[in-house]
């Protein structure tokens, strides 16, 4: 019987679905999406509602995850905080991926002095500890969610640039690129129509893992008090309240911490699964 040729998407899904940890990560990420997108429907209370009669009440049937130092419902604030995490992760990594893709494509396609300038700039950026660089910039700017997303994005593109450059260097001598040049295609057409679509697989993996890193960075900044500012709920600034009341209100630290763990673990498992599924050395 003749073999049925399977599409790349079918091959990808077969490899991905065999990885139970990757599927578990995908389910965890989908759960986060559902919670974030339906926060206004599933949140039992207004996350900013202050009730002085319910200050630091432990988990109960009325407040499933307890209340904080202002009597606000912890579950409601965690649900709305998932939107912050989702927004920061995707916008920040979107900015980093866009910058890294453009610079990496230019370096890999043109080579020569353009490649040298871009790669030396990458080396300079990598010399700075990223988190401390973000701290320095945020300390100068006004703390806000938009500044955090922009700063995380413009300080996290170097890995993507290196990946794209390496992929371009490996693809530039392929037959389809030489054929496009022989047909008289311009540089932009070759870059964006022929080479870049074939170089995006490792970038997808890096972006997925980068979302987890961006969420961790935002949580750390909010925990230090220079990230998302109250009363906007963020898992990081919820941990700050938990630190101040750790001896009498354990739930203020445990539940936001578990939410961060769950989210970061889900994205890491998903990213690892995508990496294994797109690896050409794994044949079905």
C-alpha positions in Angstrom: 0.0 0.0 0.0 1.3 3.5 -0.8 2.2 5.5 2.3 -0.1 8.4 3.1 1.9 11.6 3.4 1.1 13.5 6.6 1.1 17.2 6.8 3.6 19.0 9.1 0.7 20.0 11.5 -0.3 16.3 11.8 3.2 15.2 12.5 3.6 18.0 15.0 0.4 17.0 16.9 1.3 13.3 16.9 4.7 14.1 18.5 3.2 16.6 20.9 0.3 14.5 22.0 2.5 11.6 22.9 4.2 13.8 25.5 2.0 13.7 28.6 3.8 16.5 30.3 3.4 18.7 27.3 -0.3 18.0 27.1 -0.6 18.7 30.8 1.2 22.1 30.3 -1.2 22.9 27.5 -4.2 22.2 29.7 -2.8 24.3 32.5 -2.2 27.2 30.1 -5.7 26.9 28.6 -7.2 26.9 32.2 -5.3 30.2 32.8 -6.7 31.7 29.6 -10.2 30.7 30.5 -9.9 32.2 34.0 -8.4 35.4 32.7 -10.9 35.9 29.9 -13.9 35.2 32.1 -12.7 37.0 35.2 -15.7 39.4 35.3 -18.0 36.4 35.3 -16.4 34.0 37.7 -15.0 36.5 40.2 -17.3 36.2 43.3 -16.6 39.8 44.5 -15.3 43.1 43.3 -11.5 42.7 43.7 -11.2 46.3 45.0 -14.1 46.0 47.4 -13.0 46.9 50.9 -14.8 45.4 53.9 -13.4 46.3 57.3 -15.6 43.6 59.0 -13.8 40.9 57.0 -10.1 41.8 57.6 -7.8 38.8 57.5 -10.5 36.2 57.7 -9.2 32.7 56.9 -10.6 30.6 54.0 -14.3 29.9 54.6 -17.5 29.1 52.7 -18.0 32.9 52.2 -14.5 33.6 51.1 -12.9 30.4 49.7 -9.4 31.7 49.8 -9.8 34.1 52.7 -9.5 37.9 52.8 -6.5 40.3 52.9 -5.5 43.1 55.3 -8.3 45.4 53.8 -11.0 42.7 53.8 -10.8 42.2 50.1 -11.6 38.7 48.7 -8.3 36.9 47.8 -9.9 34.6 45.2 -11.4 37.6 43.3 -8.0 39.4 43.4 -6.2 36.2 42.2 -8.7 35.8 39.3 -8.3 39.4 38.2 -4.5 39.1 38.7 -4.4 36.4 36.1 -5.3 39.0 33.5 -2.3 41.0 34.5 0.0 38.0 34.2 -1.5 37.1 30.8 -1.2 40.7 29.5 2.3 41.2 30.8 3.5 37.9 29.4 2.2 38.2 25.9 2.8 41.9 25.3 6.3 41.8 26.7 7.3 38.7 24.8 5.6 40.1 21.7 7.8 43.2 21.9 10.9 41.1 22.5 10.1 38.7 19.7 9.4 41.5 17.2 12.7 43.3 18.0 14.7 40.0 18.1 13.2 38.7 14.8 13.9 41.9 12.9 17.5 42.3 14.1 18.3 38.6 13.8 16.9 38.5 10.3 19.0 41.5 9.2 22.1 40.0 10.8 21.6 36.6 9.3 20.6 37.7 5.8 23.1 40.5 5.1 26.1 39.3 7.2 29.2 41.4 7.0 29.4 44.6 8.9 25.6 44.6 9.6 26.0 41.2 11.3 29.0 42.4 13.3 27.3 45.6 14.6 24.1 43.8 15.6 25.8 40.8 17.2 28.2 43.1 19.2 25.2 45.0 20.4 23.7 41.7 21.5 26.9 40.8 23.3 26.8 44.2 25.1 23.2 43.7 26.2 24.0 40.3 27.5 26.7 41.6 29.7 24.2 43.4 31.9 22.2 41.3 34.4 18.7 41.6 32.9 16.8 41.8 36.1 19.0 44.6 37.5 18.8 46.4 34.2 15.0 46.3 34.5 15.2 47.5 38.1 17.3 50.4 37.1 15.0 51.5 34.2 11.8 51.0 36.3 13.3 53.0 39.1 13.8 56.0 36.7 10.4 55.6 35.0 7.0 55.8 36.7 6.0 52.3 37.9 3.1 51.1 35.7 2.0 48.0 33.9 2.8 49.5 30.5 6.3 50.6 31.5 6.9 47.1 32.9 5.8 45.4 29.7 7.9 47.7 27.5 11.0 47.4 29.7 10.8 43.6 29.8 10.3 43.5 26.1 13.2 45.7 25.2 15.6 43.9 27.5 14.6 40.3 26.5 15.1 40.2 22.7 18.7 39.0 22.5 18.0 35.3 22.6 15.4 35.5 19.9 17.8 37.5 17.7 20.5 34.8 18.1 18.0 32.1 17.2 16.7 33.9 14.1 20.3 34.7 12.9 21.3 31.1 13.3 18.3 29.9 11.4 18.9 32.4 8.6 22.5 31.3 8.3 21.5 27.7 7.9 18.8 28.5 5.3 20.5 31.1 3.1 22.1 28.4 0.8 19.0 26.3 0.4 17.6 25.7 -3.0 14.3 27.6 -2.5 16.3 30.8 -1.5 18.6 30.4 -4.5 15.6 29.9 -6.8 13.9 33.1 -5.4 17.1 35.1 -6.1 17.3 33.7 -9.6 13.7 34.8 -10.2 14.8 38.4 -9.2 13.0 38.5 -5.9 14.0 41.5 -3.7 15.6 41.3 -0.3 12.4 41.9 1.7 10.4 39.3 -0.3 13.1 36.7 0.3 13.4 37.5 4.0 9.7 37.7 4.8 8.2 35.3 2.2 10.8 32.6 1.9 13.3 32.5 4.8 11.5 33.8 7.9 8.5 31.4 7.8 11.0 28.5 7.8 12.9 30.0 10.8 10.1 30.6 13.2 9.9 27.1 14.9 12.6 27.7 17.5 11.2 31.3 18.0 7.8 29.8 19.0 9.5 27.7 21.6 11.6 30.6 22.9 8.5 32.8 23.1 6.5 30.2 25.0 9.2 29.8 27.6 9.7 33.6 27.6 6.1 34.2 28.7 6.9 32.3 31.9 10.0 34.3 32.5 8.1 37.6 31.9 5.4 36.6 34.4 8.1 35.8 37.0 9.8 39.1 36.3 6.6 41.1 36.7 5.8 39.2 39.9 9.2 40.0 41.3 8.9 43.7 40.4 5.4 43.9 42.0 6.7 42.1 45.1 9.4 44.7 45.4 6.8 47.5 45.1 8.0 48.9 41.7 5.7 46.8 39.5 1.9 46.9 39.2 0.7 49.4 41.7 -2.2 48.8 44.2 -5.2 48.7 44.1 -4.7 46.9 40.8 -4.5 43.2 41.7 -1.3 41.4 40.8 0.0 38.1 42.2 3.3 39.9 43.0 1.8 42.7 45.1 -0.5 40.1 46.8 2.7 38.3 47.9 3.9 41.6 49.4 0.7 41.7 51.6 1.3 38.1 52.5 4.9 38.9 53.6 3.6 41.6 55.9 1.1 39.2 57.5 2.9 35.9 57.1 2.6 34.9 60.8 -1.2 35.4 61.1 -2.5 35.0 57.5 -0.6 32.2 55.7 -3.2 32.2 52.8 -2.0 35.6 51.5 1.3 34.0 50.6 0.4 30.4 49.8 -2.3 30.9 47.2 -0.6 33.7 45.0 2.6 31.7 45.2 0.8 28.5 44.0 -0.8 30.5 41.2 2.6 31.7 40.0 4.0 28.2 40.3 1.1 26.7 38.3 1.4 29.3 35.5 5.1 29.2 35.1 5.2 25.4 35.2 2.4 25.2 32.6 4.2 27.5 30.2 7.5 25.7 30.7 6.0 22.2 30.1 4.2 23.6 27.0 7.4 25.1 25.7 9.4 22.0 26.2 6.7 19.9 24.5 6.7 22.2 21.5 10.5 22.1 21.3 10.5 18.3 21.3 7.6 18.2 18.7 9.4 20.5 16.2 12.8 18.8 16.6 13.5 17.2 13.1 15.5 14.5 14.7 12.4 13.0 16.3 10.9 10.9 13.5 7.4 9.4 13.7 
